[in-house]
């Protein structure tokens, strides 16, 4: 018994163990050796939450299921989620009140997660305030390196709209938190910035990784190998994109959301690849426990600039203009864009479900929300907002159901539910009227 105890003690790893090298470091995924030897079963992976935002609302009749409860059907737009439907909760009938005097599109995005009720004008005409991601981060971030990770796939070169059209995260009224748009910069934020001559961050930490691997059991060695392979695979994708372009994004000026000028960007040409790359960066940041909270803006609100949806259309399309174009052809294009967005969300959910963590998967310890601050972009309404969550949040969320509400039920009720789900002592959130108790276990 004493020998067994000594072995367990010797192999025990800190959750903050790093693989180090000159100019770079890699945090490790959750390994069995990190579970305290002979400790209580309460020790385990932390909770993580992320919010993925889509602009301009959705085609309502192709999005929301008609059947409620656990027998809900996959609608046309939600078909890409078939493989993970048991991990999902869908919500129909959640609303948000629009505050007059500001742009409907700008407010839809910048106030999606804000903790102020729409009646409060704290930032000019906008009710922006500390957002849900920051409030939850204060509860669960612990000693992580990053309190939140904010990402955006807005690669439009023309900065024609203000920050209110693309900012999800706010530290307080008027204090926007700028999202990262360049996958290469995000990678360096997570892993460090080695010398330019270094081909791979793994080359720098290889010796440390080899030494650690010799101390691990077979299961942990396999996990470590898979993790390092995923890091290298992600790094290669960014390097391929970087080789493609040498162009940068210019700073549009102080009245707009500033974007750091860069000599090269790790942004793939293919739209889907770009979004999935950002999703993989969130997955790695969660797996390393560098952050436990993230936001991802798939596209900004309005922004009347056509973009290419690779594999969907053979030429660029303008999402916002399509929402105001009459006819079946425009509506069918919008359905395809909705489905394209859901495919990217499904990719992230499936990726998290593939990563083993403790006695389950990384997805089991996450809650990943997808939604829009606008219901139907055609009429600019804030009713019947599209909202999906995936994951179990470490056993605190019961998935697998479609919740359909009649009457005015604030979206803030769901956000309050998540806030309480992570242990916050909160009775209200924005214009909430109560929590959605049946979502919690």
C-alpha positions as CSV (number, residue, x, y, z in Angstrom):
1,X,0.0,0.0,0.0
2,X,2.8,2.4,0.8
3,X,4.5,1.6,-2.5
4,X,1.3,2.4,-4.4
5,X,0.9,5.7,-2.5
6,X,4.4,6.7,-3.4
7,X,3.9,6.0,-7.0
8,X,0.7,8.0,-7.2
9,X,2.4,10.8,-5.3
10,X,5.4,10.8,-7.6
11,X,3.3,10.9,-10.8
12,X,1.0,13.6,-9.6
13,X,1.0,16.7,-11.8
14,X,-0.1,20.3,-11.1
15,X,-2.9,21.6,-13.4
16,X,-0.6,24.5,-14.2
17,X,2.3,22.3,-15.5
18,X,3.8,23.9,-18.6
19,X,6.0,22.6,-21.4
20,X,8.6,25.3,-21.7
21,X,11.1,26.5,-24.3
22,X,12.7,29.8,-25.3
23,X,9.9,32.1,-26.2
24,X,7.1,29.7,-25.9
25,X,5.2,27.5,-23.5
26,X,2.3,25.0,-23.7
27,X,-0.2,24.4,-20.9
28,X,-1.3,20.8,-20.7
29,X,-4.7,19.3,-21.2
30,X,-6.4,17.6,-18.3
31,X,-4.5,14.4,-17.6
32,X,-5.3,11.6,-15.1
33,X,-2.0,12.5,-13.3
34,X,-3.5,15.8,-12.5
35,X,-6.3,14.3,-10.3
36,X,-5.0,14.6,-6.8
37,X,-3.8,11.2,-5.6
38,X,-6.3,9.4,-3.3
39,X,-8.3,12.7,-3.2
40,X,-12.1,13.0,-3.1
41,X,-14.2,12.5,-6.2
42,X,-15.2,16.2,-6.1
43,X,-12.0,17.2,-7.8
44,X,-12.4,17.5,-11.6
45,X,-12.2,19.7,-14.6
46,X,-13.6,23.3,-14.4
47,X,-16.7,24.7,-16.2
48,X,-16.2,26.6,-19.4
49,X,-18.7,28.7,-21.4
50,X,-18.6,30.3,-24.8
51,X,-21.1,32.4,-26.9
52,X,-21.1,32.2,-30.7
53,X,-22.9,35.1,-32.4
54,X,-24.6,35.2,-35.9
55,X,-25.9,38.5,-37.3
56,X,-29.1,39.7,-39.0
57,X,-31.5,37.1,-37.5
58,X,-32.6,33.9,-39.2
59,X,-35.3,32.5,-41.4
60,X,-37.8,31.7,-38.7
61,X,-39.8,28.9,-40.3
62,X,-36.7,27.0,-41.2
63,X,-35.1,27.4,-37.8
64,X,-37.5,26.8,-34.9
65,X,-38.8,23.2,-34.3
66,X,-42.6,22.8,-33.9
67,X,-42.5,19.9,-31.4
68,X,-41.5,20.7,-27.8
69,X,-39.7,18.7,-25.2
70,X,-37.3,15.8,-26.1
71,X,-39.1,14.8,-29.3
72,X,-38.2,17.9,-31.2
73,X,-37.4,17.6,-34.9
74,X,-34.3,18.8,-36.7
75,X,-35.5,21.6,-38.9
76,X,-33.8,22.4,-42.3
77,X,-31.4,24.9,-40.8
78,X,-30.5,22.7,-37.8
79,X,-29.7,19.5,-39.7
80,X,-25.9,19.9,-39.3
81,X,-26.5,19.3,-35.5
82,X,-27.9,15.8,-35.9
83,X,-24.9,14.0,-34.5
84,X,-24.9,16.1,-31.3
85,X,-28.7,16.6,-30.8
86,X,-28.6,14.8,-27.4
87,X,-26.2,17.5,-26.1
88,X,-28.4,20.4,-27.2
89,X,-31.1,22.6,-25.7
90,X,-33.1,24.7,-28.1
91,X,-35.2,27.8,-27.1
92,X,-38.1,29.3,-29.0
93,X,-40.0,32.4,-27.9
94,X,-37.3,34.3,-26.1
95,X,-37.4,38.0,-26.7
96,X,-35.5,41.2,-26.0
97,X,-36.9,44.7,-25.8
98,X,-35.5,47.3,-28.3
99,X,-34.5,50.6,-26.9
100,X,-35.5,53.4,-29.3
101,X,-33.1,56.0,-30.5
102,X,-30.2,53.7,-31.6
103,X,-29.7,51.5,-34.6
104,X,-31.6,48.2,-34.6
105,X,-28.6,46.2,-35.9
106,X,-26.0,47.9,-33.6
107,X,-28.1,47.3,-30.5
108,X,-28.8,43.7,-31.5
109,X,-25.1,42.8,-31.3
110,X,-23.7,45.0,-28.6
111,X,-26.5,44.4,-26.2
112,X,-26.9,40.6,-26.7
113,X,-25.0,39.8,-23.5
114,X,-25.3,43.1,-21.6
115,X,-26.4,43.2,-18.0
116,X,-28.4,46.4,-18.4
117,X,-32.1,46.4,-19.0
118,X,-33.1,48.0,-22.3
119,X,-34.6,51.0,-20.5
120,X,-31.2,52.2,-19.3
121,X,-29.1,54.4,-21.6
122,X,-25.6,54.1,-20.1
123,X,-23.5,54.6,-23.2
124,X,-25.0,57.4,-25.3
125,X,-28.3,55.8,-26.4
126,X,-27.1,52.3,-25.8
127,X,-27.8,50.2,-22.6
128,X,-24.3,48.6,-22.7
129,X,-22.9,47.4,-19.4
130,X,-20.7,44.6,-18.1
131,X,-21.6,41.6,-20.2
132,X,-22.5,38.1,-19.2
133,X,-19.1,36.7,-20.2
134,X,-17.3,39.0,-17.7
135,X,-19.8,38.4,-14.9
136,X,-19.3,34.6,-15.4
137,X,-15.6,35.0,-15.7
138,X,-15.5,36.6,-12.2
139,X,-17.1,33.5,-10.9
140,X,-15.1,30.7,-12.6
141,X,-11.9,32.0,-14.1
142,X,-9.8,31.2,-11.0
143,X,-6.1,31.6,-11.8
144,X,-6.4,31.3,-15.6
145,X,-4.2,33.5,-17.7
146,X,-7.0,35.1,-19.7
147,X,-10.3,36.1,-17.9
148,X,-12.0,35.9,-21.3
149,X,-11.0,35.2,-24.9
150,X,-12.9,37.4,-27.4
151,X,-12.6,36.4,-31.1
152,X,-14.2,37.8,-34.3
153,X,-14.3,36.5,-37.9
154,X,-15.0,40.0,-39.2
155,X,-12.3,40.2,-41.8
156,X,-13.9,43.0,-43.9
157,X,-11.2,45.5,-44.9
158,X,-13.6,48.4,-45.0
159,X,-14.3,49.5,-41.5
160,X,-17.6,51.1,-42.4
161,X,-19.5,50.5,-39.1
162,X,-18.8,51.5,-35.5
163,X,-17.8,49.1,-32.7
164,X,-21.4,48.7,-31.7
165,X,-22.0,46.5,-34.7
166,X,-19.3,43.9,-33.8
167,X,-18.6,44.1,-30.1
168,X,-20.1,41.3,-27.9
169,X,-18.0,41.9,-24.8
170,X,-18.1,45.0,-22.6
171,X,-16.2,45.7,-19.3
172,X,-18.8,48.4,-18.5
173,X,-20.8,51.2,-20.2
174,X,-18.8,52.3,-23.2
175,X,-15.8,50.0,-22.5
176,X,-15.7,47.7,-25.4
177,X,-13.4,44.7,-25.3
178,X,-11.8,44.4,-28.7
179,X,-11.9,40.9,-30.2
180,X,-8.9,39.2,-31.9
181,X,-9.4,38.7,-35.6
182,X,-6.1,37.2,-36.7
183,X,-5.7,33.4,-35.8
184,X,-1.9,33.8,-35.9
185,X,-2.1,36.5,-33.1
186,X,-4.4,34.3,-31.1
187,X,-2.1,31.3,-31.4
188,X,0.8,33.5,-30.2
189,X,-1.3,34.8,-27.3
190,X,-1.9,31.2,-26.2
191,X,1.5,29.6,-26.9
192,X,4.0,32.5,-27.0
193,X,6.0,34.0,-29.8
194,X,9.1,32.0,-30.7
195,X,11.8,33.2,-33.0
196,X,10.8,33.8,-36.6
197,X,13.2,31.0,-37.8
198,X,11.4,28.4,-35.7
199,X,9.1,26.2,-37.8
200,X,7.0,25.0,-34.9
201,X,6.3,25.9,-31.3
202,X,6.6,22.1,-30.6
203,X,10.3,22.2,-31.6
204,X,10.9,24.5,-28.7
205,X,9.1,22.4,-26.1
206,X,10.0,19.0,-27.6
207,X,12.6,18.1,-25.0
208,X,10.3,19.1,-22.1
209,X,7.5,17.1,-23.6
210,X,9.7,14.0,-24.1
211,X,10.8,14.2,-20.5
212,X,7.3,14.5,-19.2
213,X,6.0,11.7,-21.4
214,X,8.3,9.2,-19.7
215,X,6.7,9.9,-16.3
216,X,3.1,9.3,-17.5
217,X,0.9,6.3,-17.7
218,X,-0.1,4.8,-21.1
219,X,-3.4,6.6,-21.1
220,X,-1.9,10.0,-20.4
221,X,0.8,9.5,-22.9
222,X,-1.8,8.9,-25.6
223,X,-3.7,12.0,-24.5
224,X,-0.5,14.1,-24.6
225,X,0.4,12.8,-28.0
226,X,-3.1,13.6,-29.4
227,X,-3.0,17.0,-27.9
228,X,0.4,17.9,-29.4
229,X,-0.7,16.6,-32.8
230,X,-3.8,18.9,-32.6
231,X,-1.6,21.9,-31.7
232,X,0.7,21.2,-34.6
233,X,-2.2,20.7,-37.0
234,X,-3.6,24.0,-36.0
235,X,-0.2,25.7,-36.4
236,X,0.2,24.3,-39.9
237,X,-3.2,25.6,-40.9
238,X,-2.3,29.1,-39.7
239,X,1.1,28.9,-41.4
240,X,-0.5,27.9,-44.8
241,X,-2.9,30.9,-44.5
242,X,0.0,33.2,-43.6
243,X,2.0,32.2,-46.6
244,X,-1.0,33.0,-48.8
245,X,-1.1,36.7,-48.0
246,X,1.2,39.4,-46.9
247,X,-1.5,42.0,-46.7
248,X,-2.5,43.7,-43.4
249,X,-5.5,45.5,-42.0
250,X,-5.1,49.2,-41.5
251,X,-6.2,51.0,-38.4
252,X,-9.4,52.9,-39.6
253,X,-9.1,55.6,-37.0
254,X,-10.2,56.3,-33.4
255,X,-13.9,56.6,-34.2
256,X,-13.9,52.9,-35.2
257,X,-12.9,49.8,-33.4
258,X,-9.1,49.8,-33.8
259,X,-7.5,46.9,-35.5
260,X,-3.8,46.4,-35.1
261,X,-1.8,46.7,-38.3
262,X,0.0,43.6,-39.2
263,X,2.4,42.5,-41.9
264,X,0.8,39.1,-42.3
265,X,-2.4,37.4,-41.3
266,X,-3.2,33.8,-40.6
267,X,-6.7,34.1,-42.1
268,X,-7.6,31.4,-44.6
269,X,-9.3,32.4,-47.9
270,X,-12.1,29.9,-47.3
271,X,-14.8,31.4,-45.0
272,X,-15.6,28.1,-43.3
273,X,-12.0,27.3,-42.6
274,X,-11.5,30.7,-41.0
275,X,-14.5,30.2,-38.6
276,X,-13.5,26.6,-37.8
277,X,-9.9,27.7,-37.1
278,X,-11.2,30.2,-34.5
279,X,-13.3,27.5,-33.0
280,X,-10.3,25.2,-32.7
281,X,-8.4,28.0,-30.9
282,X,-11.3,28.2,-28.4
283,X,-11.2,24.4,-28.0
284,X,-7.4,24.5,-27.3
285,X,-7.7,27.4,-24.9
286,X,-10.4,25.5,-23.0
287,X,-8.4,22.3,-23.1
288,X,-5.3,24.0,-21.7
289,X,-7.4,25.9,-19.1
290,X,-5.8,29.2,-20.2
291,X,-9.3,30.7,-20.2
292,X,-12.8,29.4,-19.2
293,X,-14.9,32.0,-21.0
294,X,-14.9,32.9,-24.7
295,X,-17.0,34.8,-27.3
296,X,-16.9,34.3,-31.1
297,X,-18.5,36.7,-33.5
298,X,-19.0,34.8,-36.7
299,X,-19.9,38.0,-38.6
300,X,-20.9,41.6,-37.6
301,X,-24.4,43.1,-37.8
302,X,-25.4,44.8,-41.1
303,X,-22.0,45.7,-42.7
304,X,-23.3,45.9,-46.3
305,X,-20.3,44.3,-47.9
306,X,-20.7,41.1,-49.9
307,X,-18.7,38.1,-48.8
308,X,-18.0,34.7,-50.2
309,X,-19.6,31.7,-48.5
310,X,-17.4,29.0,-49.9
311,X,-19.1,25.8,-50.8
312,X,-22.5,27.5,-50.6
313,X,-22.6,30.0,-53.4
314,X,-20.4,30.5,-56.5
315,X,-20.1,34.3,-55.9
316,X,-20.2,36.7,-53.0
317,X,-23.5,37.4,-51.3
318,X,-24.7,40.3,-49.1
319,X,-26.3,38.7,-46.0
320,X,-28.0,41.9,-44.8
321,X,-29.3,43.0,-48.2
322,X,-30.8,39.5,-48.7
323,X,-32.9,39.9,-45.5
324,X,-34.6,42.9,-47.2
325,X,-35.0,41.3,-50.6
326,X,-38.4,39.9,-51.5
327,X,-39.0,36.6,-53.2
328,X,-38.3,32.9,-52.8
329,X,-34.8,33.1,-54.2
330,X,-33.5,35.5,-51.6
331,X,-35.2,33.5,-48.8
332,X,-33.6,30.2,-50.0
333,X,-30.2,31.9,-50.0
334,X,-30.8,33.0,-46.4
335,X,-31.7,29.5,-45.4
336,X,-28.4,28.3,-46.9
337,X,-26.5,31.0,-44.9
338,X,-28.3,30.0,-41.7
339,X,-27.3,26.4,-42.3
340,X,-23.7,27.4,-43.1
341,X,-23.5,29.2,-39.8
342,X,-25.0,26.2,-37.9
343,X,-22.4,23.9,-39.6
344,X,-19.6,26.0,-38.1
345,X,-21.2,25.9,-34.7
346,X,-21.7,22.1,-35.1
347,X,-18.0,21.7,-35.9
348,X,-17.0,23.4,-32.6
349,X,-19.4,21.3,-30.6
350,X,-18.2,18.1,-32.2
351,X,-14.6,19.0,-31.7
352,X,-15.2,19.5,-27.9
353,X,-17.1,16.2,-27.8
354,X,-14.0,14.4,-29.3
355,X,-11.6,15.6,-26.6
356,X,-11.5,13.2,-23.7
357,X,-11.4,14.9,-20.3
358,X,-11.5,13.1,-16.9
359,X,-14.4,10.7,-17.0
360,X,-16.1,12.3,-20.0
361,X,-15.4,14.8,-22.7
362,X,-14.5,18.5,-22.8
363,X,-18.0,19.2,-24.1
364,X,-19.5,17.7,-20.9
365,X,-17.8,20.4,-18.9
366,X,-18.7,23.2,-21.3
367,X,-21.8,25.2,-22.4
368,X,-21.5,26.6,-25.9
369,X,-24.3,29.0,-26.9
370,X,-25.3,30.0,-30.4
371,X,-27.6,32.8,-31.2
372,X,-28.5,36.2,-32.6
373,X,-29.7,39.5,-31.1
374,X,-32.2,39.8,-33.8
375,X,-35.1,37.4,-34.5
376,X,-36.1,38.2,-38.1
377,X,-33.8,40.5,-40.0
378,X,-36.5,41.2,-42.6
379,X,-38.5,43.2,-40.1
380,X,-35.8,44.1,-37.6
381,X,-37.7,42.5,-34.7
382,X,-36.2,41.3,-31.4
383,X,-38.7,38.5,-30.9
384,X,-38.4,34.8,-31.1
385,X,-34.6,35.0,-31.0
386,X,-32.7,32.0,-32.2
387,X,-30.8,30.4,-29.2
388,X,-29.1,27.0,-28.9
389,X,-26.9,25.7,-26.1
390,X,-24.6,22.6,-26.3
391,X,-23.0,20.8,-23.4
392,X,-23.7,19.9,-19.7
393,X,-21.6,22.5,-17.9
394,X,-20.1,19.9,-15.6
395,X,-23.5,18.3,-14.9
396,X,-25.3,21.5,-14.0
397,X,-27.3,21.6,-17.3
398,X,-29.7,19.0,-18.5
399,X,-29.6,18.9,-22.4
400,X,-31.8,17.3,-25.0
401,X,-34.9,19.4,-25.0
402,X,-36.7,22.1,-27.0
403,X,-38.2,24.8,-24.7
404,X,-41.0,26.8,-26.4
405,X,-42.3,29.9,-24.6
406,X,-45.5,31.8,-25.3
407,X,-45.8,35.5,-24.5
408,X,-42.9,37.8,-23.7
409,X,-40.2,35.8,-22.0
410,X,-36.9,37.8,-21.9
411,X,-33.7,36.3,-23.3
412,X,-32.2,37.6,-20.0
413,X,-34.0,34.7,-18.2
414,X,-31.7,32.3,-19.9
415,X,-28.6,34.4,-19.2
416,X,-29.7,34.6,-15.5
417,X,-30.1,30.8,-15.5
418,X,-26.5,30.4,-16.7
419,X,-25.2,32.9,-14.2
420,X,-26.9,31.0,-11.4
421,X,-25.7,27.7,-12.9
422,X,-22.0,28.7,-12.3
423,X,-22.8,29.6,-8.7
424,X,-23.3,33.4,-8.9
425,X,-25.6,34.9,-6.2
426,X,-27.7,36.8,-8.7
427,X,-31.5,37.4,-8.5
428,X,-31.8,39.4,-11.8
429,X,-29.9,40.0,-15.0
430,X,-30.9,42.9,-17.3
431,X,-34.7,42.7,-17.7
432,X,-35.1,39.1,-16.5
433,X,-38.3,38.0,-14.9
434,X,-36.9,34.8,-13.4
435,X,-34.7,31.9,-14.3
436,X,-35.6,28.9,-16.6
437,X,-35.4,26.4,-13.7
438,X,-36.1,23.3,-15.8
439,X,-32.8,23.7,-17.7
440,X,-30.7,23.2,-14.5
441,X,-30.2,19.8,-12.9
